[in-house]
Amino acid sequence: MSDLPGFSDYFDLTGKVALVTGGSRGLGLHIATALLRGGAKTVFITARKEPGVNQAVAQLNALPGINGRAIGIAGNVAQTEDIQALVDQVKQIERKLDILVANAGATWGGPFETSPDWASQKVVDLNVRGVFNLVRLFTPLLQTAGSPSSPSRVVIISSVAGSSVPHVGDHGTIMYSVSKAAATHLARNLAVELGPKNITANSLSPGFFPSKLASGLIEILGGEEQLKKSNPRQRLGVPDDIGAAVLFLVGPGGNYVNGVDLTVDGGSRLARGRL
């Protein structure tokens, strides 16, 4: 008989402290919701615009049956000084950080020849450089939380665009795609760098989930119905898909998962030859 002593607690986040960047809407809000409903004690969310952060915090704290709380902190995690300010504010409330989800991201699309330099800088600063500095500056708090039997977690929200060439031409997203490839490889590097400190690092690569960030591109590609037809699962992503994937990576059941990229796209990346 196989003994699974931790079976009942695979997804239990009781007492955990988490931070989700870009947590005021879209995937970030879904993730923050899952963490609170999973039992987290404190979930910090951050985004650039304070009204959006405050609105999301109110929604999260109104969730039925939760024992924890959401706390909002406005800031731009593309800027190192804002990240340091975020670290300082978190330290005033909690002495450790168990879970860091780097979800905030930027995109830009347009013709290759006329792409403005500011667009590339904006995308890379937030999607790569900002994530690197976010994890670097939060490492002491993550190390305080981690132990050999219960490591703290870093999850970088990447994209299937980081492992394919989805869009070129007039609506090309070359630098976005490159930045997400870098974000995925950053997670691999962090897995090796931080593993000995009892911190795991993984990336999660979603396909199309209806959101403000993706809505414009979804319409350009023919709308939701067309994208559903091209997906082997015949649908786009829903909040439960992203919430369950994150809980797997950050819960006790994922203690030994380190340096992987978990793709959540219904298999669409494999079906491009049919389009």
Summary of the structure (lengths in Angstrom):
residues: 275
radius of gyration: 18.3
end to end distance: 47.6
largest distance: 63.9
contacts: 948
relative contact order: 0.14
helix: 50%
strand: 14%
